[in-house]
Amino acid sequence: MTKDFYVLSDLAKDTQGEIIEMKRESISDSFITELLELGLFPGANFKILDKMESLGKIVVLANGTKVGLRLSDCKSVLVKISKPNS
């Protein structure tokens, strides 16, 4: 049985999916606002362009915008996978 939802920071490069929610208890309102302004909002489609675990960074394409984020922050973003990396 596969999981229905994942945490963005756990996914590999080239994974695609949809953002489901931001865990409000884990991140500040100001950071949620920043994510929303960058195009990372519930219902938005995304693709992971790069993941650099040694640097603690991830690059995500969401609604035509490339966004670099800290992996630690992405632990609060819940997603659904539509196309796993191959």
Biopython code that builds the backbone (N, CA, C, O; Angstrom):
import numpy as np
from Bio.PDB.StructureBuilder import StructureBuilder

atoms = [
    (1, "MET", "N", (0.845, -1.176, 0.000)),
    (1, "MET", "CA", (0.000, 0.000, 0.000)),
    (1, "MET", "C", (0.890, 1.240, 0.000)),
    (1, "MET", "O", (1.870, 1.296, 0.743)),
    (2, "THR", "N", (0.565, 2.222, -0.815)),
    (2, "THR", "CA", (1.350, 3.448, -0.891)),
    (2, "THR", "C", (0.703, 4.541, -0.049)),
    (2, "THR", "O", (-0.495, 4.517, 0.232)),
    (3, "LYS", "N", (1.533, 5.493, 0.339)),
    (3, "LYS", "CA", (1.028, 6.627, 1.106)),
    (3, "LYS", "C", (0.265, 7.568, 0.177)),
    (3, "LYS", "O", (0.576, 7.677, -1.009)),
    (4, "ASP", "N", (-0.728, 8.237, 0.730)),
    (4, "ASP", "CA", (-1.478, 9.213, -0.055)),
    (4, "ASP", "C", (-0.788, 10.571, -0.074)),
    (4, "ASP", "O", (-0.790, 11.262, -1.092)),
    (5, "PHE", "N", (-0.196, 10.950, 1.062)),
    (5, "PHE", "CA", (0.429, 12.256, 1.182)),
    (5, "PHE", "C", (1.858, 12.122, 1.667)),
    (5, "PHE", "O", (2.196, 11.191, 2.397)),
    (6, "TYR", "N", (2.685, 13.054, 1.258)),
    (6, "TYR", "CA", (4.100, 13.058, 1.596)),
    (6, "TYR", "C", (4.499, 14.446, 2.082)),
    (6, "TYR", "O", (3.769, 15.422, 1.909)),
    (7, "VAL", "N", (5.669, 14.505, 2.691)),
    (7, "VAL", "CA", (6.254, 15.775, 3.089)),
    (7, "VAL", "C", (7.210, 16.185, 1.964)),
    (7, "VAL", "O", (8.003, 15.367, 1.499)),
    (8, "LEU", "N", (7.139, 17.429, 1.529)),
    (8, "LEU", "CA", (7.923, 17.899, 0.390)),
    (8, "LEU", "C", (9.416, 17.606, 0.544)),
    (8, "LEU", "O", (10.078, 17.259, -0.434)),
    (9, "SER", "N", (9.946, 17.740, 1.741)),
    (9, "SER", "CA", (11.381, 17.535, 1.956)),
    (9, "SER", "C", (11.821, 16.085, 1.741)),
    (9, "SER", "O", (13.010, 15.830, 1.548)),
    (10, "ASP", "N", (10.893, 15.139, 1.770)),
    (10, "ASP", "CA", (11.231, 13.715, 1.617)),
    (10, "ASP", "C", (11.299, 13.256, 0.166)),
    (10, "ASP", "O", (11.716, 12.128, -0.099)),
    (11, "LEU", "N", (10.905, 14.091, -0.765)),
    (11, "LEU", "CA", (10.801, 13.671, -2.161)),
    (11, "LEU", "C", (12.109, 13.847, -2.916)),
    (11, "LEU", "O", (12.959, 14.651, -2.532)),
    (12, "ALA", "N", (12.259, 13.087, -3.993)),
    (12, "ALA", "CA", (13.470, 13.113, -4.815)),
    (12, "ALA", "C", (13.319, 14.055, -6.007)),
    (12, "ALA", "O", (12.217, 14.472, -6.362)),
    (13, "LYS", "N", (14.447, 14.370, -6.606)),
    (13, "LYS", "CA", (14.478, 15.195, -7.812)),
    (13, "LYS", "C", (13.563, 14.600, -8.878)),
    (13, "LYS", "O", (13.462, 13.381, -9.011)),
    (14, "ASP", "N", (12.903, 15.463, -9.630)),
    (14, "ASP", "CA", (11.997, 15.133, -10.738)),
    (14, "ASP", "C", (10.620, 14.646, -10.292)),
    (14, "ASP", "O", (9.779, 14.341, -11.137)),
    (15, "THR", "N", (10.373, 14.565, -8.985)),
    (15, "THR", "CA", (9.046, 14.198, -8.504)),
    (15, "THR", "C", (8.087, 15.357, -8.774)),
    (15, "THR", "O", (8.436, 16.523, -8.589)),
    (16, "GLN", "N", (6.885, 15.020, -9.209)),
    (16, "GLN", "CA", (5.859, 16.028, -9.483)),
    (16, "GLN", "C", (4.623, 15.727, -8.656)),
    (16, "GLN", "O", (4.353, 14.579, -8.303)),
    (17, "GLY", "N", (3.881, 16.780, -8.354)),
    (17, "GLY", "CA", (2.668, 16.568, -7.590)),
    (17, "GLY", "C", (1.916, 17.853, -7.337)),
    (17, "GLY", "O", (2.058, 18.841, -8.058)),
    (18, "GLU", "N", (1.113, 17.811, -6.294)),
    (18, "GLU", "CA", (0.250, 18.939, -5.931)),
    (18, "GLU", "C", (0.435, 19.249, -4.448)),
    (18, "GLU", "O", (0.509, 18.339, -3.622)),
    (19, "ILE", "N", (0.508, 20.512, -4.124)),
    (19, "ILE", "CA", (0.614, 20.925, -2.731)),
    (19, "ILE", "C", (-0.765, 20.789, -2.089)),
    (19, "ILE", "O", (-1.766, 21.256, -2.634)),
    (20, "ILE", "N", (-0.803, 20.148, -0.932)),
    (20, "ILE", "CA", (-2.059, 19.912, -0.226)),
    (20, "ILE", "C", (-2.255, 20.936, 0.889)),
    (20, "ILE", "O", (-3.308, 21.569, 0.968)),
    (21, "GLU", "N", (-1.255, 21.102, 1.746)),
    (21, "GLU", "CA", (-1.390, 22.064, 2.839)),
    (21, "GLU", "C", (-0.046, 22.383, 3.471)),
    (21, "GLU", "O", (0.933, 21.662, 3.282)),
    (22, "MET", "N", (-0.016, 23.478, 4.224)),
    (22, "MET", "CA", (1.119, 23.848, 5.043)),
    (22, "MET", "C", (0.703, 23.615, 6.487)),
    (22, "MET", "O", (-0.367, 24.057, 6.905)),
    (23, "LYS", "N", (1.525, 22.936, 7.235)),
    (23, "LYS", "CA", (1.218, 22.651, 8.635)),
    (23, "LYS", "C", (1.445, 23.915, 9.465)),
    (23, "LYS", "O", (2.579, 24.250, 9.807)),
    (24, "ARG", "N", (0.380, 24.592, 9.773)),
    (24, "ARG", "CA", (0.463, 25.884, 10.475)),
    (24, "ARG", "C", (1.121, 25.795, 11.837)),
    (24, "ARG", "O", (1.723, 26.768, 12.292)),
    (25, "GLU", "N", (1.022, 24.660, 12.494)),
    (25, "GLU", "CA", (1.639, 24.545, 13.814)),
    (25, "GLU", "C", (3.161, 24.432, 13.731)),
    (25, "GLU", "O", (3.848, 24.581, 14.741)),
    (26, "SER", "N", (3.692, 24.169, 12.533)),
    (26, "SER", "CA", (5.126, 23.960, 12.366)),
    (26, "SER", "C", (5.873, 25.164, 11.805)),
    (26, "SER", "O", (7.087, 25.270, 11.977)),
    (27, "ILE", "N", (5.163, 26.076, 11.135)),
    (27, "ILE", "CA", (5.834, 27.232, 10.534)),
    (27, "ILE", "C", (5.056, 28.504, 10.838)),
    (27, "ILE", "O", (3.861, 28.467, 11.131)),
    (28, "SER", "N", (5.753, 29.617, 10.763)),
    (28, "SER", "CA", (5.145, 30.901, 11.121)),
    (28, "SER", "C", (4.184, 31.392, 10.040)),
    (28, "SER", "O", (4.281, 31.002, 8.876)),
    (29, "ASP", "N", (3.268, 32.242, 10.445)),
    (29, "ASP", "CA", (2.328, 32.843, 9.497)),
    (29, "ASP", "C", (3.060, 33.646, 8.434)),
    (29, "ASP", "O", (2.656, 33.651, 7.271)),
    (30, "SER", "N", (4.143, 34.331, 8.828)),
    (30, "SER", "CA", (4.882, 35.142, 7.850)),
    (30, "SER", "C", (5.545, 34.254, 6.792)),
    (30, "SER", "O", (5.620, 34.640, 5.626)),
    (31, "PHE", "N", (6.029, 33.067, 7.188)),
    (31, "PHE", "CA", (6.637, 32.166, 6.207)),
    (31, "PHE", "C", (5.574, 31.572, 5.298)),
    (31, "PHE", "O", (5.809, 31.395, 4.103)),
    (32, "ILE", "N", (4.409, 31.262, 5.850)),
    (32, "ILE", "CA", (3.310, 30.769, 5.011)),
    (32, "ILE", "C", (2.940, 31.829, 3.984)),
    (32, "ILE", "O", (2.718, 31.509, 2.817)),
    (33, "THR", "N", (2.872, 33.081, 4.404)),
    (33, "THR", "CA", (2.574, 34.177, 3.472)),
    (33, "THR", "C", (3.622, 34.248, 2.373)),
    (33, "THR", "O", (3.288, 34.448, 1.206)),
    (34, "GLU", "N", (4.890, 34.085, 2.740)),
    (34, "GLU", "CA", (5.979, 34.108, 1.749)),
    (34, "GLU", "C", (5.822, 32.965, 0.746)),
    (34, "GLU", "O", (5.986, 33.168, -0.457)),
    (35, "LEU", "N", (5.509, 31.777, 1.233)),
    (35, "LEU", "CA", (5.301, 30.635, 0.336)),
    (35, "LEU", "C", (4.143, 30.889, -0.623)),
    (35, "LEU", "O", (4.235, 30.590, -1.813)),
    (36, "LEU", "N", (3.062, 31.438, -0.099)),
    (36, "LEU", "CA", (1.895, 31.743, -0.936)),
    (36, "LEU", "C", (2.257, 32.743, -2.026)),
    (36, "LEU", "O", (1.843, 32.592, -3.175)),
    (37, "GLU", "N", (3.028, 33.766, -1.666)),
    (37, "GLU", "CA", (3.439, 34.778, -2.644)),
    (37, "GLU", "C", (4.352, 34.204, -3.717)),
    (37, "GLU", "O", (4.390, 34.709, -4.839)),
    (38, "LEU", "N", (5.087, 33.153, -3.378)),
    (38, "LEU", "CA", (5.995, 32.513, -4.332)),
    (38, "LEU", "C", (5.290, 31.482, -5.211)),
    (38, "LEU", "O", (5.912, 30.894, -6.096)),
    (39, "GLY", "N", (4.007, 31.262, -4.976)),
    (39, "GLY", "CA", (3.248, 30.318, -5.796)),
    (39, "GLY", "C", (3.100, 28.943, -5.194)),
    (39, "GLY", "O", (2.557, 28.040, -5.830)),
    (40, "LEU", "N", (3.581, 28.771, -3.967)),
    (40, "LEU", "CA", (3.445, 27.495, -3.274)),
    (40, "LEU", "C", (2.226, 27.572, -2.365)),
    (40, "LEU", "O", (2.326, 27.961, -1.201)),
    (41, "PHE", "N", (1.084, 27.199, -2.909)),
    (41, "PHE", "CA", (-0.169, 27.273, -2.169)),
    (41, "PHE", "C", (-0.948, 25.985, -2.406)),
    (41, "PHE", "O", (-0.707, 25.293, -3.395)),
    (42, "PRO", "N", (-1.872, 25.656, -1.518)),
    (42, "PRO", "CA", (-2.666, 24.439, -1.712)),
    (42, "PRO", "C", (-3.357, 24.436, -3.084)),
    (42, "PRO", "O", (-4.013, 25.401, -3.477)),
    (43, "GLY", "N", (-3.185, 23.324, -3.789)),
    (43, "GLY", "CA", (-3.742, 23.191, -5.129)),
    (43, "GLY", "C", (-2.732, 23.450, -6.233)),
    (43, "GLY", "O", (-2.974, 23.099, -7.388)),
    (44, "ALA", "N", (-1.595, 24.064, -5.890)),
    (44, "ALA", "CA", (-0.564, 24.359, -6.900)),
    (44, "ALA", "C", (0.186, 23.090, -7.269)),
    (44, "ALA", "O", (0.463, 22.246, -6.417)),
    (45, "ASN", "N", (0.511, 22.967, -8.551)),
    (45, "ASN", "CA", (1.333, 21.861, -9.020)),
    (45, "ASN", "C", (2.800, 22.227, -8.865)),
    (45, "ASN", "O", (3.166, 23.399, -8.956)),
    (46, "PHE", "N", (3.639, 21.226, -8.632)),
    (46, "PHE", "CA", (5.066, 21.471, -8.449)),
    (46, "PHE", "C", (5.881, 20.359, -9.093)),
    (46, "PHE", "O", (5.376, 19.274, -9.381)),
    (47, "LYS", "N", (7.149, 20.660, -9.308)),
    (47, "LYS", "CA", (8.138, 19.665, -9.724)),
    (47, "LYS", "C", (9.429, 19.994, -8.982)),
    (47, "LYS", "O", (9.826, 21.156, -8.902)),
    (48, "ILE", "N", (10.074, 18.978, -8.447)),
    (48, "ILE", "CA", (11.351, 19.185, -7.780)),
    (48, "ILE", "C", (12.441, 19.186, -8.846)),
    (48, "ILE", "O", (12.670, 18.179, -9.516)),
    (49, "LEU", "N", (13.106, 20.326, -8.994)),
    (49, "LEU", "CA", (14.146, 20.468, -10.006)),
    (49, "LEU", "C", (15.503, 19.993, -9.511)),
    (49, "LEU", "O", (16.300, 19.462, -10.285)),
    (50, "ASP", "N", (15.768, 20.184, -8.223)),
    (50, "ASP", "CA", (17.056, 19.773, -7.668)),
    (50, "ASP", "C", (16.911, 19.606, -6.160)),
    (50, "ASP", "O", (16.100, 20.273, -5.517)),
    (51, "LYS", "N", (17.705, 18.712, -5.621)),
    (51, "LYS", "CA", (17.718, 18.508, -4.176)),
    (51, "LYS", "C", (19.167, 18.309, -3.762)),
    (51, "LYS", "O", (19.840, 17.394, -4.236)),
    (52, "MET", "N", (19.638, 19.172, -2.875)),
    (52, "MET", "CA", (21.022, 19.133, -2.412)),
    (52, "MET", "C", (21.019, 18.893, -0.907)),
    (52, "MET", "O", (21.061, 19.834, -0.114)),
    (53, "GLU", "N", (20.969, 17.635, -0.532)),
    (53, "GLU", "CA", (20.856, 17.297, 0.891)),
    (53, "GLU", "C", (22.053, 17.781, 1.683)),
    (53, "GLU", "O", (21.904, 18.185, 2.836)),
    (54, "SER", "N", (23.247, 17.747, 1.085)),
    (54, "SER", "CA", (24.436, 18.183, 1.820)),
    (54, "SER", "C", (24.376, 19.674, 2.161)),
    (54, "SER", "O", (24.990, 20.117, 3.132)),
    (55, "LEU", "N", (23.640, 20.443, 1.364)),
    (55, "LEU", "CA", (23.473, 21.879, 1.617)),
    (55, "LEU", "C", (22.164, 22.188, 2.330)),
    (55, "LEU", "O", (21.932, 23.319, 2.757)),
    (56, "GLY", "N", (21.309, 21.175, 2.455)),
    (56, "GLY", "CA", (20.020, 21.373, 3.102)),
    (56, "GLY", "C", (19.073, 22.210, 2.267)),
    (56, "GLY", "O", (18.256, 22.951, 2.814)),
    (57, "LYS", "N", (19.173, 22.100, 0.919)),
    (57, "LYS", "CA", (18.372, 22.931, 0.008)),
    (57, "LYS", "C", (17.611, 22.070, -0.985)),
    (57, "LYS", "O", (17.981, 20.934, -1.280)),
    (58, "ILE", "N", (16.520, 22.663, -1.492)),
    (58, "ILE", "CA", (15.718, 22.034, -2.534)),
    (58, "ILE", "C", (15.247, 23.143, -3.476)),
    (58, "ILE", "O", (14.938, 24.250, -3.034)),
    (59, "VAL", "N", (15.195, 22.844, -4.773)),
    (59, "VAL", "CA", (14.699, 23.807, -5.759)),
    (59, "VAL", "C", (13.420, 23.235, -6.350)),
    (59, "VAL", "O", (13.405, 22.122, -6.877)),
    (60, "VAL", "N", (12.347, 24.013, -6.253)),
    (60, "VAL", "CA", (11.028, 23.573, -6.677)),
    (60, "VAL", "C", (10.502, 24.522, -7.757)),
    (60, "VAL", "O", (10.662, 25.738, -7.656)),
    (61, "LEU", "N", (9.879, 23.960, -8.779)),
    (61, "LEU", "CA", (9.183, 24.745, -9.793)),
    (61, "LEU", "C", (7.700, 24.657, -9.467)),
    (61, "LEU", "O", (7.124, 23.569, -9.460)),
    (62, "ALA", "N", (7.079, 25.808, -9.198)),
    (62, "ALA", "CA", (5.649, 25.836, -8.879)),
    (62, "ALA", "C", (5.005, 26.960, -9.663)),
    (62, "ALA", "O", (5.376, 28.124, -9.512)),
    (63, "ASN", "N", (4.045, 26.614, -10.497)),
    (63, "ASN", "CA", (3.328, 27.608, -11.308)),
    (63, "ASN", "C", (4.269, 28.513, -12.090)),
    (63, "ASN", "O", (4.057, 29.723, -12.169)),
    (64, "GLY", "N", (5.310, 27.920, -12.668)),
    (64, "GLY", "CA", (6.236, 28.667, -13.514)),
    (64, "GLY", "C", (7.307, 29.427, -12.771)),
    (64, "GLY", "O", (8.098, 30.130, -13.401)),
    (65, "THR", "N", (7.366, 29.315, -11.452)),
    (65, "THR", "CA", (8.355, 30.028, -10.651)),
    (65, "THR", "C", (9.288, 29.039, -9.978)),
    (65, "THR", "O", (8.836, 28.099, -9.322)),
    (66, "LYS", "N", (10.622, 29.252, -10.141)),
    (66, "LYS", "CA", (11.610, 28.442, -9.440)),
    (66, "LYS", "C", (11.818, 29.038, -8.058)),
    (66, "LYS", "O", (12.029, 30.241, -7.905)),
    (67, "VAL", "N", (11.753, 28.173, -7.057)),
    (67, "VAL", "CA", (11.904, 28.614, -5.678)),
    (67, "VAL", "C", (12.929, 27.722, -4.990)),
    (67, "VAL", "O", (12.823, 26.496, -5.028)),
    (68, "GLY", "N", (13.915, 28.341, -4.365)),
    (68, "GLY", "CA", (14.879, 27.614, -3.551)),
    (68, "GLY", "C", (14.449, 27.688, -2.102)),
    (68, "GLY", "O", (14.180, 28.773, -1.585)),
    (69, "LEU", "N", (14.382, 26.541, -1.442)),
    (69, "LEU", "CA", (13.914, 26.476, -0.053)),
    (69, "LEU", "C", (14.858, 25.627, 0.785)),
    (69, "LEU", "O", (15.597, 24.792, 0.264)),
    (70, "ARG", "N", (14.820, 25.857, 2.093)),
    (70, "ARG", "CA", (15.545, 24.995, 3.023)),
    (70, "ARG", "C", (14.746, 23.713, 3.202)),
    (70, "ARG", "O", (13.522, 23.751, 3.325)),
    (71, "LEU", "N", (15.433, 22.588, 3.216)),
    (71, "LEU", "CA", (14.752, 21.310, 3.430)),
    (71, "LEU", "C", (14.014, 21.302, 4.764)),
    (71, "LEU", "O", (12.937, 20.716, 4.872)),
    (72, "SER", "N", (14.581, 21.944, 5.773)),
    (72, "SER", "CA", (13.932, 21.972, 7.084)),
    (72, "SER", "C", (12.566, 22.658, 7.019)),
    (72, "SER", "O", (11.642, 22.257, 7.726)),
    (73, "ASP", "N", (12.429, 23.684, 6.180)),
    (73, "ASP", "CA", (11.145, 24.363, 6.020)),
    (73, "ASP", "C", (10.145, 23.507, 5.253)),
    (73, "ASP", "O", (8.939, 23.597, 5.482)),
    (74, "CYS", "N", (10.644, 22.687, 4.352)),
    (74, "CYS", "CA", (9.767, 21.858, 3.514)),
    (74, "CYS", "C", (9.142, 20.703, 4.288)),
    (74, "CYS", "O", (8.246, 20.030, 3.780)),
    (75, "LYS", "N", (9.608, 20.469, 5.510)),
    (75, "LYS", "CA", (9.012, 19.420, 6.335)),
    (75, "LYS", "C", (7.601, 19.789, 6.763)),
    (75, "LYS", "O", (6.859, 18.946, 7.267)),
    (76, "SER", "N", (7.229, 21.050, 6.563)),
    (76, "SER", "CA", (5.897, 21.519, 6.952)),
    (76, "SER", "C", (4.943, 21.624, 5.770)),
    (76, "SER", "O", (3.823, 22.115, 5.916)),
    (77, "VAL", "N", (5.385, 21.159, 4.588)),
    (77, "VAL", "CA", (4.554, 21.246, 3.378)),
    (77, "VAL", "C", (4.116, 19.841, 2.988)),
    (77, "VAL", "O", (4.940, 18.993, 2.646)),
    (78, "LEU", "N", (2.821, 19.608, 3.045)),
    (78, "LEU", "CA", (2.233, 18.308, 2.735)),
    (78, "LEU", "C", (1.817, 18.289, 1.263)),
    (78, "LEU", "O", (1.164, 19.218, 0.787)),
    (79, "VAL", "N", (2.199, 17.223, 0.541)),
    (79, "VAL", "CA", (1.940, 17.149, -0.896)),
    (79, "VAL", "C", (1.378, 15.781, -1.285)),
    (79, "VAL", "O", (1.458, 14.807, -0.536)),
    (80, "LYS", "N", (0.816, 15.753, -2.470)),
    (80, "LYS", "CA", (0.336, 14.512, -3.095)),
    (80, "LYS", "C", (1.154, 14.334, -4.370)),
    (80, "LYS", "O", (1.337, 15.284, -5.131)),
    (81, "ILE", "N", (1.637, 13.139, -4.600)),
    (81, "ILE", "CA", (2.469, 12.878, -5.781)),
    (81, "ILE", "C", (1.591, 12.489, -6.967)),
    (81, "ILE", "O", (0.704, 11.643, -6.852)),
    (82, "SER", "N", (1.858, 13.127, -8.112)),
    (82, "SER", "CA", (1.153, 12.747, -9.335)),
    (82, "SER", "C", (2.079, 11.986, -10.275)),
    (82, "SER", "O", (1.629, 11.150, -11.058)),
    (83, "LYS", "N", (3.397, 12.284, -10.192)),
    (83, "LYS", "CA", (4.353, 11.591, -11.043)),
    (83, "LYS", "C", (5.659, 11.414, -10.266)),
    (83, "LYS", "O", (6.425, 12.365, -10.114)),
    (84, "PRO", "N", (5.912, 10.209, -9.779)),
    (84, "PRO", "CA", (7.163, 9.962, -9.063)),
    (84, "PRO", "C", (8.356, 10.093, -10.003)),
    (84, "PRO", "O", (8.219, 9.978, -11.221)),
    (85, "ASN", "N", (9.528, 10.337, -9.420)),
    (85, "ASN", "CA", (10.722, 10.377, -10.270)),
    (85, "ASN", "C", (10.959, 8.986, -10.820)),
    (85, "ASN", "O", (10.564, 7.990, -10.214)),
    (86, "SER", "N", (11.614, 8.923, -11.988)),
    (86, "SER", "CA", (11.836, 7.611, -12.606)),
    (86, "SER", "C", (13.213, 7.098, -12.328)),
    (86, "SER", "O", (13.568, 6.007, -12.774)),
]
sb = StructureBuilder()
sb.init_structure("model")
sb.init_model(0)
sb.init_chain("A")
sb.init_seg("    ")
for serial, (resi, resn, name, xyz) in enumerate(atoms, 1):
    if name == "N":
        sb.init_residue(resn, " ", resi, " ")
    sb.init_atom(name, np.array(xyz, "f"), 0.0, 1.0, " ", f" {name:<3s}", serial, name[0])
structure = sb.get_structure()
